[in-house]
Amino acid sequence: MVLRTLSDEDRAKARAKALAARTRRAEIKKSFGSGALSITEILDLVPDDEALGRLRVLDLLESLPGVGEIRAAALMDKLGISPSRRLRGLGRKQREALIEHFGGTPPPTKE
């Protein structure tokens, strides 16, 4: 696969976009860790936020106080979520399991 050569302007735009995405993900993790945002609110933002959709669930869980790699991995295993899963890739049952674990009520299912 041949990569396209980027101009200096394109490279600068890509750097700015990447910085904005990293900053957005850091803000969300900080808000979740402090309790300002619930898991339900975060999951509701995912469809409209490209940067947030690319955040790994493991990284989000590790932003909680007292939760490190081991506890986050154990929780992911308990809920049946792959360690490499990103927020945008969560299935309906995985979303519901996360919401239930954090004390929210999952949205009603459409049947």
PAFITI-831197 format. One record per atom (N, C-alpha, C, O, CB): x, y, z; residue in three letters. Coordinates in steps of 0.1 Angstrom, whole numbers, padded with zeros to 4 digits, always signed. Glycine has a CB too. Example, Ala and Ser with C-alpha at 12.3 -4.5 7.8 and 13.67 -1.06 7.14 Angstrom:
<recs>
+0132-0057+0078ALA+0123-0045+0078ALA+0132-0033+0078ALA+0142-0033+0085ALA+0113-0045+0090ALA+0128-0022+0071SER+0137-0011+0071SER+0129+0000+0079SER+0134+0011+0080SER+0141-0006+0057SER
</recs>
This chain:
<recs>
+0009-0012+0000MET+0000+0000+0000MET+0009+0012+0000MET+0018+0014+0008MET-0010+0000+0012MET+0007+0021-0009VAL+0014+0033-0010VAL+0007+0044-0003VAL-0005+0047-0006VAL+0017+0037-0025VAL+0014+0051+0006LEU+0008+0062+0013LEU+0010+0075+0005LEU+0020+0077-0002LEU+0015+0063+0027LEU+0000+0083+0006ARG-0001+0096-0001ARG+0009+0105+0006ARG+0010+0106+0019ARG-0015+0101-0001ARG+0017+0113-0001THR+0026+0123+0004THR+0017+0135+0009THR+0010+0140+0001THR+0036+0127-0006THR+0020+0138+0021LEU+0012+0150+0027LEU+0020+0163+0026LEU+0032+0163+0028LEU+0008+0147+0041LEU+0013+0173+0023SER+0019+0186+0023SER+0021+0191+0037SER+0015+0185+0046SER+0010+0197+0014SER+0028+0201+0039ASP+0030+0206+0053ASP+0017+0211+0059ASP+0015+0209+0071ASP+0040+0218+0052ASP+0009+0217+0050GLU-0004+0221+0055GLU-0013+0209+0060GLU-0020+0210+0070GLU-0012+0229+0044GLU-0013+0199+0051ASP-0021+0187+0055ASP-0016+0180+0068ASP-0024+0176+0076ASP-0021+0177+0043ASP-0003+0180+0069ARG+0003+0174+0081ARG+0000+0182+0093ARG-0003+0177+0104ARG+0019+0174+0079ARG+0000+0196+0092ALA-0004+0204+0103ALA-0019+0202+0107ALA-0022+0202+0119ALA-0001+0219+0100ALA-0027+0201+0097LYS-0042+0198+0100LYS-0043+0185+0107LYS-0051+0184+0116LYS-0050+0198+0087LYS-0036+0175+0103ALA-0037+0162+0109ALA-0032+0162+0124ALA-0038+0156+0132ALA-0029+0151+0101ALA-0021+0169+0126ARG-0016+0171+0140ARG-0026+0178+0148ARG-0029+0174+0160ARG-0003+0179+0140ARG-0033+0188+0143ALA-0043+0196+0151ALA-0055+0187+0154ALA-0060+0188+0165ALA-0047+0209+0143ALA-0059+0179+0144LYS-0071+0170+0146LYS-0067+0160+0157LYS-0076+0157+0165LYS-0075+0164+0133LYS-0055+0154+0156ALA-0051+0144+0166ALA-0050+0150+0180ALA-0054+0144+0190ALA-0038+0138+0162ALA-0045+0162+0181LEU-0044+0169+0194LEU-0058+0171+0200LEU-0060+0169+0212LEU-0036+0182+0193LEU-0067+0176+0191ALA-0081+0178+0196ALA-0088+0166+0201ALA-0095+0166+0211ALA-0089+0185+0184ALA-0085+0154+0194ALA-0091+0142+0198ALA-0085+0137+0211ALA-0093+0132+0220ALA-0089+0131+0187ALA-0072+0138+0213ARG-0066+0134+0225ARG-0071+0142+0237ARG-0073+0137+0248ARG-0051+0135+0224ARG-0072+0155+0234THR-0077+0165+0245THR-0091+0161+0248THR-0095+0161+0260THR-0076+0179+0240THR-0100+0158+0239ARG-0114+0155+0241ARG-0115+0142+0250ARG-0122+0141+0259ARG-0122+0153+0228ARG-0107+0132+0246ARG-0107+0119+0253ARG-0102+0121+0268ARG-0108+0115+0277ARG-0098+0109+0246ARG-0092+0130+0269ALA-0087+0133+0283ALA-0097+0140+0291ALA-0099+0137+0303ALA-0074+0141+0282ALA-0105+0149+0285GLU-0115+0156+0293GLU-0126+0146+0297GLU-0131+0147+0309GLU-0122+0167+0284GLU-0130+0137+0288ILE-0141+0128+0292ILE-0136+0119+0303ILE-0144+0116+0312ILE-0145+0119+0279ILE-0124+0114+0302LYS-0119+0105+0313LYS-0118+0112+0326LYS-0121+0106+0336LYS-0105+0099+0309LYS-0114+0125+0326LYS-0113+0133+0338LYS-0127+0135+0344LYS-0129+0133+0356LYS-0106+0146+0335LYS-0137+0138+0335SER-0150+0140+0340SER-0156+0127+0346SER-0164+0127+0356SER-0159+0145+0329SER-0154+0116+0339PHE-0159+0103+0344PHE-0152+0099+0357PHE-0159+0094+0366PHE-0156+0092+0333PHE-0139+0101+0358GLY-0132+0098+0370GLY-0137+0106+0382GLY-0137+0101+0393GLY-0118+0100+0368GLY-0141+0119+0380SER-0145+0127+0390SER-0160+0126+0394SER-0165+0131+0404SER-0142+0142+0387SER-0167+0119+0385GLY-0181+0117+0387GLY-0190+0127+0381GLY-0202+0127+0383GLY-0184+0116+0402GLY-0184+0136+0373ALA-0192+0147+0367ALA-0200+0141+0355ALA-0211+0147+0352ALA-0183+0158+0362ALA-0195+0130+0349LEU-0203+0124+0338LEU-0205+0109+0342LEU-0196+0102+0348LEU-0195+0124+0325LEU-0217+0104+0339SER-0220+0090+0342SER-0217+0082+0329SER-0215+0088+0319SER-0235+0088+0346SER-0217+0069+0331ILE-0214+0060+0320ILE-0225+0061+0309ILE-0222+0061+0297ILE-0213+0045+0324ILE-0237+0063+0314THR-0249+0065+0305THR-0247+0078+0296THR-0249+0077+0284THR-0262+0066+0312THR-0243+0088+0302GLU-0241+0101+0295GLU-0230+0099+0285GLU-0231+0104+0273GLU-0238+0113+0304GLU-0219+0093+0289ILE-0208+0090+0279ILE-0212+0082+0268ILE-0209+0085+0256ILE-0196+0084+0287ILE-0219+0071+0270LEU-0223+0062+0259LEU-0233+0069+0250LEU-0234+0066+0238LEU-0230+0050+0265LEU-0241+0079+0255ASP-0250+0086+0247ASP-0243+0096+0237ASP-0248+0099+0227ASP-0260+0094+0256ASP-0231+0100+0241LEU-0223+0109+0233LEU-0215+0102+0222LEU-0212+0108+0212LEU-0213+0117+0242LEU-0213+0089+0223VAL-0205+0082+0214VAL-0209+0083+0199VAL-0200+0085+0191VAL-0204+0067+0218VAL-0222+0081+0196PRO-0225+0081+0181PRO-0222+0094+0174PRO-0219+0094+0162PRO-0240+0078+0180PRO-0222+0105+0181ASP-0219+0118+0175ASP-0205+0124+0177ASP-0202+0134+0172ASP-0229+0128+0181ASP-0197+0116+0184ASP-0183+0121+0187ASP-0173+0111+0183ASP-0171+0101+0189ASP-0182+0124+0203ASP-0166+0114+0172GLU-0156+0105+0166GLU-0145+0102+0175GLU-0141+0090+0177GLU-0151+0110+0153GLU-0140+0112+0182ALA-0129+0110+0191ALA-0132+0102+0203ALA-0125+0093+0207ALA-0124+0124+0196ALA-0144+0104+0208LEU-0149+0096+0220LEU-0151+0081+0216LEU-0149+0072+0224LEU-0161+0102+0226LEU-0156+0079+0204GLY-0159+0066+0199GLY-0146+0057+0198GLY-0147+0045+0199GLY-0165+0066+0186GLY-0135+0064+0197ARG-0122+0057+0196ARG-0115+0054+0209ARG-0104+0048+0209ARG-0113+0064+0187ARG-0121+0059+0220LEU-0116+0056+0233LEU-0118+0042+0237LEU-0129+0037+0236LEU-0123+0066+0244LEU-0107+0035+0242ARG-0108+0022+0246ARG-0116+0021+0260ARG-0113+0030+0268ARG-0094+0015+0248ARG-0124+0011+0261VAL-0132+0010+0273VAL-0123+0008+0285VAL-0125+0014+0296VAL-0142-0002+0272VAL-0112+0001+0283LEU-0102-0002+0294LEU-0096+0011+0299LEU-0095+0013+0311LEU-0091-0011+0289LEU-0093+0020+0290ASP-0087+0034+0294ASP-0098+0042+0302ASP-0094+0049+0311ASP-0083+0041+0281ASP-0110+0041+0297LEU-0121+0048+0305LEU-0122+0043+0319LEU-0123+0051+0328LEU-0134+0047+0297LEU-0122+0030+0320LEU-0123+0024+0334LEU-0111+0027+0343LEU-0113+0029+0355LEU-0125+0009+0333LEU-0100+0027+0337GLU-0088+0031+0344GLU-0087+0045+0349GLU-0079+0049+0358GLU-0075+0028+0336GLU-0096+0053+0344SER-0097+0067+0348SER-0104+0069+0361SER-0104+0080+0368SER-0103+0076+0337SER-0110+0058+0366LEU-0117+0059+0379LEU-0107+0058+0390LEU-0097+0051+0389LEU-0128+0047+0380LEU-0110+0065+0401PRO-0101+0064+0413PRO-0101+0050+0418PRO-0111+0044+0420PRO-0105+0074+0424PRO-0089+0045+0421GLY-0087+0031+0427GLY-0088+0020+0417GLY-0088+0008+0421GLY-0098+0030+0437GLY-0090+0023+0404VAL-0091+0013+0394VAL-0078+0014+0385VAL-0076+0024+0378VAL-0104+0014+0385VAL-0070+0003+0385GLY-0058+0003+0377GLY-0060-0008+0366GLY-0071-0012+0363GLY-0046+0000+0385GLY-0049-0012+0361GLU-0049-0022+0350GLU-0056-0035+0354GLU-0064-0040+0347GLU-0035-0025+0345GLU-0053-0040+0366ILE-0058-0053+0371ILE-0073-0052+0373ILE-0080-0061+0368ILE-0051-0057+0383ILE-0078-0042+0380ARG-0092-0042+0383ARG-0100-0039+0371ARG-0111-0044+0369ARG-0095-0031+0394ARG-0095-0030+0362ALA-0102-0027+0350ALA-0103-0040+0341ALA-0113-0042+0335ALA-0095-0016+0342ALA-0092-0047+0340ALA-0092-0059+0332ALA-0101-0070+0338ALA-0108-0077+0330ALA-0078-0065+0331ALA-0102-0071+0351ALA-0111-0080+0357ALA-0125-0076+0355ALA-0134-0085+0352ALA-0108-0081+0372ALA-0128-0064+0355LEU-0142-0059+0353LEU-0146-0062+0338LEU-0157-0066+0336LEU-0143-0044+0356LEU-0137-0059+0329MET-0140-0061+0315MET-0142-0076+0313MET-0151-0080+0305MET-0128-0057+0306MET-0135-0085+0319ASP-0136-0099+0318ASP-0150-0103+0324ASP-0157-0111+0318ASP-0125-0107+0325ASP-0153-0098+0335LYS-0166-0101+0342LYS-0178-0097+0333LYS-0188-0104+0332LYS-0167-0094+0355LYS-0177-0086+0326LEU-0188-0080+0318LEU-0187-0086+0304LEU-0196-0084+0296LEU-0187-0065+0317LEU-0177-0094+0300GLY-0176-0100+0287GLY-0172-0090+0276GLY-0177-0091+0265GLY-0189-0106+0284GLY-0163-0081+0280ILE-0159-0071+0270ILE-0144-0074+0267ILE-0136-0075+0276ILE-0161-0057+0275ILE-0140-0074+0254SER-0127-0076+0250SER-0118-0064+0255SER-0122-0053+0255SER-0126-0078+0235SER-0105-0067+0259PRO-0097-0056+0264PRO-0093-0046+0253PRO-0090-0034+0256PRO-0084-0062+0269PRO-0095-0049+0241SER-0092-0040+0230SER-0104-0032+0225SER-0103-0024+0216SER-0085-0047+0218SER-0116-0035+0231ARG-0128-0029+0226ARG-0128-0014+0228ARG-0124-0009+0239ARG-0140-0036+0233ARG-0133-0007+0218ARG-0135+0007+0219ARG-0150+0011+0222ARG-0158+0002+0219ARG-0130+0015+0206ARG-0152+0023+0227LEU-0166+0026+0230LEU-0176+0025+0218LEU-0187+0020+0220LEU-0167+0040+0235LEU-0171+0029+0207ARG-0180+0028+0195ARG-0183+0013+0191ARG-0193+0010+0185ARG-0173+0035+0183ARG-0174+0004+0195GLY-0176-0010+0191GLY-0184-0018+0201GLY-0186-0031+0200GLY-0163-0016+0189GLY-0189-0012+0212LEU-0197-0020+0222LEU-0210-0024+0216LEU-0217-0017+0209LEU-0199-0011+0234LEU-0214-0036+0219GLY-0227-0042+0216GLY-0237-0037+0226GLY-0234-0032+0236GLY-0227-0057+0214GLY-0250-0040+0223ARG-0261-0036+0231ARG-0260-0042+0245ARG-0261-0035+0255ARG-0274-0040+0225ARG-0257-0055+0246LYS-0256-0062+0259LYS-0244-0057+0267LYS-0244-0056+0279LYS-0255-0077+0257LYS-0233-0054+0260GLN-0221-0049+0267GLN-0224-0035+0273GLN-0220-0032+0284GLN-0209-0048+0257GLN-0231-0027+0265ARG-0235-0013+0270ARG-0244-0015+0282ARG-0242-0008+0292ARG-0242-0005+0259ARG-0254-0024+0281GLU-0263-0026+0292GLU-0255-0031+0305GLU-0258-0026+0316GLU-0274-0035+0289GLU-0246-0040+0303ALA-0238-0045+0314ALA-0230-0034+0321ALA-0229-0034+0333ALA-0229-0056+0309ALA-0224-0025+0313LEU-0216-0014+0319LEU-0225-0005+0327LEU-0222-0001+0338LEU-0209-0006+0308LEU-0237-0002+0321ILE-0246+0007+0327ILE-0251+0001+0340ILE-0252+0008+0351ILE-0258+0011+0318ILE-0255-0012+0340GLU-0259-0018+0352GLU-0249-0019+0363GLU-0251-0016+0375GLU-0264-0032+0349GLU-0236-0021+0359HIS-0225-0022+0368HIS-0223-0009+0376HIS-0220-0009+0388HIS-0212-0026+0361HIS-0225+0002+0368PHE-0222+0015+0374PHE-0235+0021+0380PHE-0235+0033+0383PHE-0217+0025+0364PHE-0245+0013+0382GLY-0257+0018+0389GLY-0267+0026+0381GLY-0276+0031+0387GLY-0253+0026+0401GLY-0266+0026+0368GLY-0276+0032+0360GLY-0287+0023+0356GLY-0285+0011+0358GLY-0270+0039+0348GLY-0297+0027+0350THR-0307+0018+0344THR-0305+0019+0329THR-0306+0029+0323THR-0321+0023+0349THR-0304+0007+0323PRO-0303+0006+0309PRO-0315+0011+0302PRO-0326+0010+0307PRO-0299-0008+0304PRO-0314+0017+0290PRO-0326+0021+0283PRO-0334+0009+0279PRO-0329-0002+0278PRO-0322+0028+0270PRO-0348+0011+0278PRO-0356-0001+0275PRO-0353-0006+0261PRO-0349+0002+0252PRO-0371+0004+0275PRO-0354-0019+0260THR-0351-0026+0247THR-0363-0025+0238THR-0374-0026+0243THR-0346-0040+0249THR-0361-0024+0225LYS-0371-0023+0215LYS-0374-0037+0210LYS-0365-0044+0205LYS-0368-0013+0203LYS-0386-0042+0213GLU-0389-0055+0208GLU-0402-0055+0201GLU-0407-0066+0196GLU-0390-0065+0220GLU
</recs>
